[in-house]
Amino acid sequence: MGMIFEPLVLGIAVGLLVGKPLGITLACYLAVKAGIANMPHGLTFHHVFASSILCGIGFTMSIFITTLAFPGAENHGLVDLSRIAIFIGSILAALLGYFALNRTLKLEHRMDKK
């Protein structure tokens, strides 16, 4: 359990939980503001941000990149530690994404009733 607070684990988990949602939301915001994209009717950036949290669920590419980042048998511990971090980050992203979308949709439903 002490390995959970290693810089590698924290960096991967924070990247999945914070970096991906912020990057996706910012890219969508800039695309809409620049006129490259249009926001679908009825959606707000609350929806975009809440759903972008779910993008932190990323096993396949994250694990693939980990194996490329730490090649060789001497780094086997780093690969295993990275896989654990990806698993933790993905589970947290799934849970946080669910609760964020649930909250966003409940707030929207309350506003529709008014």
DSSP file (Angstrom, degrees, kcal/mol; ACC not computed):
  #  RESIDUE AA STRUCTURE BP1 BP2  ACC     N-H-->O    O-->H-N    N-H-->O    O-->H-N    TCO  KAPPA ALPHA  PHI   PSI    X-CA   Y-CA   Z-CA
    1    1 A M    >         0   0    0      0, 0.0     3,-1.4     0, 0.0     4,-0.3   0.000 360.0 360.0 360.0 -26.4    0.0    0.0    0.0
    2    2 A G  G >   +     0   0    0      1,-0.3     3,-1.0     2,-0.2     0, 0.0   0.745 360.0  66.9 -65.8 -21.8    3.0    2.3    0.5
    3    3 A M  G >  S+     0   0    0      1,-0.2     3,-1.7     2,-0.1     6,-0.3   0.663  80.1  78.9 -73.0 -15.6    3.7    2.2   -3.2
    4    4 A I  G <  S+     0   0    0     -3,-1.4    -1,-0.2     1,-0.3    -2,-0.2   0.798  92.6  51.1 -63.1 -27.7    0.4    4.1   -3.9
    5    5 A F  G <  S+     0   0    0     -3,-1.0    -1,-0.3    -4,-0.3    -2,-0.1   0.220  80.3 123.9 -98.1  15.2    2.1    7.3   -3.0
    6    6 A E  S <> S-     0   0    0     -3,-1.7     4,-2.6     1,-0.1     5,-0.3  -0.463  73.6-117.8 -67.9 147.0    5.1    6.8   -5.2
    7    7 A P  H  > S+     0   0    0      0, 0.0     4,-2.6     0, 0.0     5,-0.2   0.860 113.7  54.4 -56.8 -37.3    5.7    9.7   -7.7
    8    8 A L  H  > S+     0   0    0      2,-0.2     4,-2.1     1,-0.2     5,-0.2   0.934 111.3  44.0 -62.5 -46.4    5.2    7.4  -10.7
    9    9 A V  H  > S+     0   0    0     -6,-0.3     4,-2.6     2,-0.2     5,-0.2   0.930 115.7  47.2 -65.5 -46.1    1.8    6.1   -9.4
   10   10 A L  H  X S+     0   0    0     -4,-2.6     4,-2.8     1,-0.2     5,-0.3   0.902 111.3  52.0 -63.5 -40.6    0.6    9.6   -8.4
   11   11 A G  H  X S+     0   0    0     -4,-2.6     4,-2.0    -5,-0.3    -1,-0.2   0.916 113.1  43.5 -62.5 -43.8    1.7   11.1  -11.8
   12   12 A I  H  X S+     0   0    0     -4,-2.1     4,-2.2     2,-0.2    -2,-0.2   0.942 116.3  46.8 -67.3 -47.3   -0.1    8.4  -13.8
   13   13 A A  H  X S+     0   0    0     -4,-2.6     4,-2.4     1,-0.2     5,-0.2   0.912 114.3  46.7 -63.7 -42.7   -3.3    8.6  -11.7
   14   14 A V  H  X>S+     0   0    0     -4,-2.8     4,-3.1    -5,-0.2     5,-1.5   0.882 110.3  54.6 -67.3 -37.1   -3.4   12.4  -11.7
   15   15 A G  I  <>S+     0   0    0     -4,-2.0     5,-1.9    -5,-0.3    -1,-0.2   0.906 113.4  41.5 -60.7 -41.4   -2.8   12.4  -15.4
   16   16 A L  I  <5S+     0   0    0     -4,-2.2    -2,-0.2     3,-0.2    -1,-0.2   0.872 123.2  38.4 -72.9 -37.2   -5.8   10.1  -16.0
   17   17 A L  I  <5S+     0   0    0     -4,-2.4    -2,-0.2    -5,-0.2    -3,-0.2   0.788 135.6  12.6 -87.4 -29.0   -8.0   11.9  -13.5
   18   18 A V  I  X5S+     0   0    0     -4,-3.1     4,-2.2    -5,-0.2     5,-0.3   0.772 122.5  52.9-114.7 -48.3   -7.0   15.6  -14.1
   19   19 A G  I  ><S+     0   0    0     -5,-1.5     4,-2.6     1,-0.2     5,-0.2   0.919 109.5  46.4 -62.2 -48.5   -5.0   15.9  -17.3
   20   20 A K  H  ><S+     0   0    0     -5,-1.9     4,-2.7     2,-0.2     5,-0.3   0.956 114.5  45.5 -63.6 -50.7   -7.4   14.1  -19.6
   21   21 A P  H  > S+     0   0    0      0, 0.0     4,-2.5     0, 0.0     5,-0.3   0.918 116.0  46.6 -59.9 -41.8  -10.5   15.9  -18.5
   22   22 A L  H  X S+     0   0    0     -4,-2.2     4,-2.6     2,-0.2     5,-0.2   0.922 114.3  47.6 -66.3 -42.2   -8.9   19.3  -18.5
   23   23 A G  H  X S+     0   0    0     -4,-2.6     4,-2.3    -5,-0.3    -1,-0.2   0.914 115.0  44.7 -64.0 -43.6   -7.3   18.7  -21.9
   24   24 A I  H  X S+     0   0    0     -4,-2.7     4,-2.4    -5,-0.2     5,-0.2   0.926 115.5  46.8 -67.5 -45.7  -10.5   17.4  -23.5
   25   25 A T  H  X S+     0   0    0     -4,-2.5     4,-2.6    -5,-0.3    -2,-0.2   0.920 114.0  47.9 -64.2 -43.4  -12.7   20.1  -22.0
   26   26 A L  H  X S+     0   0    0     -4,-2.6     4,-2.8    -5,-0.3     5,-0.2   0.914 111.7  49.9 -63.8 -42.7  -10.2   22.8  -23.0
   27   27 A A  H  X S+     0   0    0     -4,-2.3     4,-2.2    -5,-0.2    -2,-0.2   0.909 113.0  46.7 -63.0 -41.7   -9.9   21.5  -26.6
   28   28 A C  H  X S+     0   0    0     -4,-2.4     4,-2.3     2,-0.2     5,-0.2   0.916 112.6  50.2 -65.2 -43.2  -13.7   21.4  -26.9
   29   29 A Y  H  X S+     0   0    0     -4,-2.6     4,-2.7     1,-0.2     5,-0.2   0.936 112.4  46.1 -61.0 -47.4  -14.1   24.9  -25.5
   30   30 A L  H  X S+     0   0    0     -4,-2.8     4,-2.2     1,-0.2     6,-0.3   0.877 111.5  52.3 -64.9 -37.6  -11.4   26.3  -27.9
   31   31 A A  H  <>S+     0   0    0     -4,-2.2     5,-1.7    -5,-0.2     6,-1.7   0.900 112.7  44.6 -65.6 -40.3  -13.0   24.5  -30.9
   32   32 A V  H ><5S+     0   0    0     -4,-2.3     3,-1.0     4,-0.2    -2,-0.2   0.931 115.0  47.6 -68.7 -45.5  -16.4   25.9  -30.1
   33   33 A K  H 3<5S+     0   0    0     -4,-2.7    -2,-0.2     1,-0.2    -1,-0.2   0.836 111.5  50.9 -65.8 -31.8  -15.1   29.4  -29.5
   34   34 A A  T 3<5S-     0   0    0     -4,-2.2    -1,-0.2    -5,-0.2    -2,-0.2   0.555 114.1-117.7 -81.7  -7.5  -13.0   29.3  -32.7
   35   35 A G  T < 5S+     0   0    0     -3,-1.0    -3,-0.2    -4,-0.5    -2,-0.1   0.566  84.3 117.2  82.9   8.7  -16.1   28.2  -34.7
   36   36 A I  S   <S+     0   0    0     -5,-1.7     2,-0.3    -6,-0.3    -4,-0.2   0.838  81.5  20.8 -74.4 -33.7  -14.5   24.9  -35.7
   37   37 A A  S    S-     0   0    0     -6,-1.7     2,-0.4    -9,-0.1    -2,-0.3  -0.897  71.6-135.9-133.0 160.5  -17.2   23.0  -33.9
   38   38 A N        -     0   0    0     -2,-0.3    -6,-0.1    -3,-0.1    -5,-0.1  -0.931  23.4-119.8-116.8 143.2  -20.8   23.6  -32.6
   39   39 A M        -     0   0    0     -2,-0.4     3,-0.1    -7,-0.1     6,-0.0  -0.685  38.1-111.5 -78.9 128.2  -22.1   22.6  -29.3
   40   40 A P    >   -     0   0    0      0, 0.0     3,-2.0     0, 0.0    -1,-0.1  -0.272  43.9 -87.7 -58.7 146.5  -25.1   20.2  -29.7
   41   41 A H  T 3  S+     0   0    0      1,-0.3     3,-0.1    -3,-0.0    -3,-0.0  -0.286 113.0  18.0 -57.1 131.9  -28.4   21.7  -28.6
   42   42 A G  T 3  S+     0   0    0      1,-0.3     2,-0.3    -3,-0.1    -1,-0.3   0.339 100.7 110.1  90.1  -6.9  -29.1   21.1  -25.0
   43   43 A L    <   -     0   0    0     -3,-2.0    -1,-0.3     3,-0.0     2,-0.2  -0.775  43.1-173.0-103.8 148.9  -25.6   20.4  -24.0
   44   44 A T     >  -     0   0    0     -2,-0.3     4,-1.6    -3,-0.1     3,-0.5  -0.727  44.5 -96.7-124.7 176.5  -23.3   22.6  -21.9
   45   45 A F  H  > S+     0   0    0     -2,-0.2     4,-2.6     1,-0.2     5,-0.2   0.662 120.8  68.3 -72.6 -13.7  -19.7   22.4  -20.9
   46   46 A H  H  > S+     0   0    0      2,-0.2     4,-2.5     1,-0.2    -1,-0.2   0.909 102.5  46.0 -64.4 -41.6  -20.8   20.8  -17.7
   47   47 A H  H  > S+     0   0    0     -3,-0.5     4,-2.5     2,-0.2     5,-0.2   0.917 112.6  50.0 -64.5 -43.8  -21.8   17.8  -19.8
   48   48 A V  H  X S+     0   0    0     -4,-1.6     4,-2.1     2,-0.2    -2,-0.2   0.943 113.9  44.5 -61.6 -48.4  -18.5   17.9  -21.7
   49   49 A F  H  X S+     0   0    0     -4,-2.6     4,-1.2     2,-0.2    -2,-0.2   0.931 113.4  50.1 -63.8 -45.4  -16.4   18.1  -18.5
   50   50 A A  H  X S+     0   0    0     -4,-2.5     4,-0.5     1,-0.2     3,-0.4   0.909 115.3  42.9 -61.3 -42.2  -18.4   15.4  -16.7
   51   51 A S  H >< S+     0   0    0     -4,-2.5     3,-0.7     1,-0.2     4,-0.4   0.801 106.0  62.9 -75.5 -26.4  -18.2   13.0  -19.7
   52   52 A S  H >< S+     0   0    0     -4,-2.1     3,-1.0     1,-0.2     4,-0.2   0.767  91.1  67.0 -69.3 -23.1  -14.5   13.8  -20.2
   53   53 A I  H >< S+     0   0    0     -4,-1.2     3,-1.8    -3,-0.4    -1,-0.2   0.874  92.8  60.6 -61.2 -35.3  -13.7   12.4  -16.8
   54   54 A L  G X< S+     0   0    0     -3,-0.7     3,-1.8    -4,-0.5    -1,-0.3   0.712  87.0  74.4 -65.5 -19.1  -14.7    9.0  -18.2
   55   55 A C  G <  S+     0   0    0     -3,-1.0    -1,-0.3    -4,-0.4    -2,-0.2   0.634  77.9  76.3 -69.7 -11.9  -11.9    9.4  -20.7
   56   56 A G  G <  S+     0   0    0     -3,-1.8     2,-1.2    -4,-0.2    -1,-0.3   0.600  70.4  94.3 -71.6 -10.7   -9.5    8.6  -17.9
   57   57 A I    <   +     0   0    0     -3,-1.8     2,-0.2    36,-0.1    30,-0.1  -0.721  52.2 141.6 -80.5 102.4  -10.6    5.0  -18.2
   58   58 A G        +     0   0    0     -2,-1.2     4,-0.5    28,-0.3     5,-0.1  -0.593  10.6 150.8-150.4  83.2   -7.8    3.9  -20.5
   59   59 A F  S  > S+     0   0    0     -2,-0.2     4,-2.8     3,-0.1     5,-0.3   0.972  70.5  48.7 -77.6 -55.8   -6.3    0.5  -20.1
   60   60 A T  H  > S+     0   0    0      1,-0.2     4,-2.2     2,-0.2     5,-0.1   0.919 117.5  34.3 -60.3 -57.5   -5.1   -0.5  -23.5
   61   61 A M  H  > S+     0   0    0      2,-0.2     4,-2.7     1,-0.2    -1,-0.2   0.881 118.1  53.8 -68.5 -37.0   -3.2    2.5  -24.7
   62   62 A S  H  > S+     0   0    0     -4,-0.5     4,-2.0     1,-0.2    -2,-0.2   0.924 112.1  43.7 -63.1 -43.9   -1.9    3.4  -21.3
   63   63 A I  H  X S+     0   0    0     -4,-2.8     4,-2.0     2,-0.2    -1,-0.2   0.884 113.0  52.6 -69.1 -37.5   -0.5   -0.1  -20.7
   64   64 A F  H  X S+     0   0    0     -4,-2.2     4,-1.4    -5,-0.3    -2,-0.2   0.928 110.7  46.8 -61.7 -45.4    1.0   -0.1  -24.3
   65   65 A I  H  X S+     0   0    0     -4,-2.7     4,-2.4     1,-0.2    -1,-0.2   0.865 108.9  56.5 -65.5 -35.9    2.7    3.2  -23.7
   66   66 A T  H  X S+     0   0    0     -4,-2.0     4,-1.9     1,-0.2    -1,-0.2   0.913 105.1  50.3 -61.4 -43.2    4.0    1.9  -20.3
   67   67 A T  H  < S+     0   0    0     -4,-2.0    -1,-0.2     1,-0.2    -2,-0.2   0.827 113.7  46.2 -67.1 -29.4    5.7   -1.1  -22.0
   68   68 A L  H  < S+     0   0    0     -4,-1.4    -2,-0.2    -5,-0.2    -1,-0.2   0.843 111.2  52.1 -76.8 -34.3    7.3    1.3  -24.5
   69   69 A A  H  < S+     0   0    0     -4,-2.4    -2,-0.2     1,-0.3    -3,-0.2   0.824 118.6  34.6 -72.8 -31.5    8.4    3.8  -21.8
   70   70 A F  S  < S+     0   0    0     -4,-1.9    -1,-0.3    -5,-0.2     9,-0.1  -0.592  80.8 175.1-124.0  69.8   10.1    1.1  -19.6
   71   71 A P        +     0   0    0      0, 0.0     4,-0.2     0, 0.0     3,-0.1  -0.349  39.6  42.0 -74.3 156.5   11.6   -1.4  -22.0
   72   72 A G  S >  S-     0   0    0      1,-0.1     3,-0.9     2,-0.1    -2,-0.0   0.116  88.6 -87.6  92.8 155.8   13.8   -4.3  -20.7
   73   73 A A  G >  S+     0   0    0      1,-0.2     3,-1.6     2,-0.2     4,-0.2   0.756 116.1  70.3 -70.8 -26.0   13.7   -6.7  -17.9
   74   74 A E  G 3  S+     0   0    0      1,-0.3     3,-0.3     2,-0.1    -1,-0.2   0.717 100.2  48.2 -67.9 -18.6   15.5   -4.3  -15.5
   75   75 A N  G X> S+     0   0    0     -3,-0.9     4,-1.9     1,-0.2     3,-0.6   0.132  73.2 117.0-104.7  19.1   12.5   -2.0  -15.4
   76   76 A H  H <> S+     0   0    0     -3,-1.6     4,-2.3     1,-0.3     5,-0.2   0.860  73.6  55.2 -57.8 -37.0    9.9   -4.8  -14.7
   77   77 A G  H 3> S+     0   0    0     -3,-0.3     4,-2.4     1,-0.2    -1,-0.3   0.875 106.5  51.1 -64.0 -36.6    9.0   -3.2  -11.3
   78   78 A L  H <> S+     0   0    0     -3,-0.6     4,-2.4     2,-0.2    -1,-0.2   0.882 109.1  50.6 -68.0 -37.9    8.3    0.1  -12.9
   79   79 A V  H  X S+     0   0    0     -4,-1.9     4,-2.4     2,-0.2    -2,-0.2   0.932 112.6  46.4 -64.7 -45.6    6.0   -1.6  -15.5
   80   80 A D  H  X S+     0   0    0     -4,-2.3     4,-2.1     1,-0.2    -2,-0.2   0.917 113.3  48.9 -63.4 -42.7    4.1   -3.4  -12.8
   81   81 A L  H  X S+     0   0    0     -4,-2.4     4,-2.1     1,-0.2    -1,-0.2   0.891 111.1  50.8 -63.6 -39.4    3.8   -0.2  -10.7
   82   82 A S  H  X S+     0   0    0     -4,-2.4     4,-2.6     2,-0.2    -2,-0.2   0.899 107.9  52.3 -64.8 -41.2    2.6    1.7  -13.7
   83   83 A R  H  X S+     0   0    0     -4,-2.4     4,-2.3     2,-0.2    -2,-0.2   0.898 109.0  50.0 -63.0 -40.0   -0.1   -1.0  -14.4
   84   84 A I  H  X S+     0   0    0     -4,-2.1     4,-2.7     2,-0.2    -1,-0.2   0.922 111.2  49.4 -63.0 -43.1   -1.3   -0.7  -10.8
   85   85 A A  H  X S+     0   0    0     -4,-2.1     4,-3.0     2,-0.2     5,-0.2   0.897 110.4  50.4 -63.4 -40.8   -1.5    3.1  -11.2
   86   86 A I  H  X S+     0   0    0     -4,-2.6     4,-2.5     2,-0.2   -28,-0.3   0.911 111.5  48.7 -62.8 -42.5   -3.4    2.8  -14.5
   87   87 A F  H  X S+     0   0    0     -4,-2.3     4,-2.3     2,-0.2    -2,-0.2   0.933 114.2  44.9 -63.2 -46.6   -5.8    0.4  -12.8
   88   88 A I  H  X S+     0   0    0     -4,-2.7     4,-2.5     1,-0.2     5,-0.2   0.939 115.1  47.7 -63.4 -47.6   -6.3    2.7   -9.8
   89   89 A G  H  X S+     0   0    0     -4,-3.0     4,-2.3     1,-0.2    -1,-0.2   0.885 112.2  49.8 -61.5 -39.4   -6.7    5.8  -12.1
   90   90 A S  H  X S+     0   0    0     -4,-2.5     4,-2.3    -5,-0.2    -1,-0.2   0.900 111.1  48.1 -68.2 -40.9   -9.1    4.1  -14.4
   91   91 A I  H  X S+     0   0    0     -4,-2.3     4,-2.4     2,-0.2    -2,-0.2   0.935 113.9  47.0 -64.7 -44.9  -11.3    2.9  -11.5
   92   92 A L  H  X S+     0   0    0     -4,-2.5     4,-3.1     1,-0.2     5,-0.3   0.889 111.3  52.0 -64.0 -38.2  -11.4    6.4   -9.9
   93   93 A A  H  X S+     0   0    0     -4,-2.3     4,-2.6    -5,-0.2     5,-0.2   0.902 109.5  49.9 -64.4 -40.4  -12.1    7.9  -13.3
   94   94 A A  H  X S+     0   0    0     -4,-2.3     4,-2.2     2,-0.2    -2,-0.2   0.935 115.4  42.5 -63.2 -45.8  -15.1    5.6  -13.8
   95   95 A L  H  X S+     0   0    0     -4,-2.4     4,-2.4     2,-0.2     5,-0.2   0.946 117.7  44.4 -67.6 -48.4  -16.5    6.3  -10.4
   96   96 A L  H  X S+     0   0    0     -4,-3.1     4,-2.6     1,-0.2     5,-0.2   0.892 113.6  51.8 -63.9 -39.2  -15.9   10.1  -10.5
   97   97 A G  H  X S+     0   0    0     -4,-2.6     4,-2.6    -5,-0.3     5,-0.3   0.909 109.6  49.7 -62.9 -42.5  -17.2   10.2  -14.1
   98   98 A Y  H  X S+     0   0    0     -4,-2.2     4,-2.7    -5,-0.2    -2,-0.2   0.951 114.4  43.6 -60.3 -49.6  -20.4    8.4  -13.1
   99   99 A F  H  X S+     0   0    0     -4,-2.4     4,-2.4     1,-0.2    -2,-0.2   0.876 113.7  51.1 -67.0 -36.7  -21.0   10.7  -10.1
  100  100 A A  H  X S+     0   0    0     -4,-2.6     4,-2.5    -5,-0.2    -1,-0.2   0.927 114.2  43.2 -66.3 -44.5  -20.2   13.8  -12.2
  101  101 A L  H  X S+     0   0    0     -4,-2.6     4,-2.7   -51,-0.3     5,-0.2   0.906 113.5  52.0 -66.8 -40.4  -22.6   12.9  -15.0
  102  102 A N  H  X S+     0   0    0     -4,-2.7     4,-2.1    -5,-0.3    -2,-0.2   0.923 112.7  45.2 -60.9 -44.6  -25.2   11.8  -12.5
  103  103 A R  H  X S+     0   0    0     -4,-2.4     4,-2.5     2,-0.2     5,-0.2   0.918 113.1  50.4 -65.7 -43.8  -25.0   15.2  -10.7
  104  104 A T  H  X S+     0   0    0     -4,-2.5     4,-2.1     1,-0.2    -2,-0.2   0.913 112.8  45.9 -61.6 -43.2  -25.0   17.1  -13.9
  105  105 A L  H  X S+     0   0    0     -4,-2.7     4,-2.3     2,-0.2    -1,-0.2   0.860 111.5  51.8 -71.1 -34.5  -28.1   15.3  -15.2
  106  106 A K  H  X S+     0   0    0     -4,-2.1     4,-2.3    -5,-0.2    -2,-0.2   0.919 110.6  48.3 -66.1 -42.7  -29.9   15.7  -11.9
  107  107 A L  H  X S+     0   0    0     -4,-2.5     4,-2.0     1,-0.2    -2,-0.2   0.904 112.4  49.1 -62.7 -40.2  -29.2   19.4  -11.9
  108  108 A E  H  X S+     0   0    0     -4,-2.1     4,-1.9    -5,-0.2    -2,-0.2   0.899 110.0  51.2 -64.8 -40.8  -30.4   19.7  -15.5
  109  109 A H  H  X S+     0   0    0     -4,-2.3     4,-1.3     1,-0.2    -2,-0.2   0.893 109.7  50.0 -64.6 -40.1  -33.6   17.7  -14.7
  110  110 A R  H  X S+     0   0    0     -4,-2.3     4,-0.8     1,-0.2    -1,-0.2   0.893 110.4  49.9 -64.7 -39.4  -34.3   20.0  -11.7
  111  111 A M  H  < S+     0   0    0     -4,-2.0     3,-0.4     1,-0.2    -1,-0.2   0.840 106.3  56.1 -69.3 -32.0  -33.9   23.1  -13.9
  112  112 A D  H  < S+     0   0    0     -4,-1.9    -1,-0.2     1,-0.2    -2,-0.2   0.832 102.9  55.8 -67.7 -31.7  -36.2   21.6  -16.6
  113  113 A K  H  <        0   0    0     -4,-1.3    -1,-0.2     1,-0.2    -2,-0.2   0.746 360.0 360.0 -72.7 -23.2  -39.0   21.3  -14.0
  114  114 A K     <        0   0    0     -4,-0.8    -1,-0.2    -3,-0.4    -2,-0.2   0.488 360.0 360.0 -77.1 360.0  -38.9   25.0  -13.1
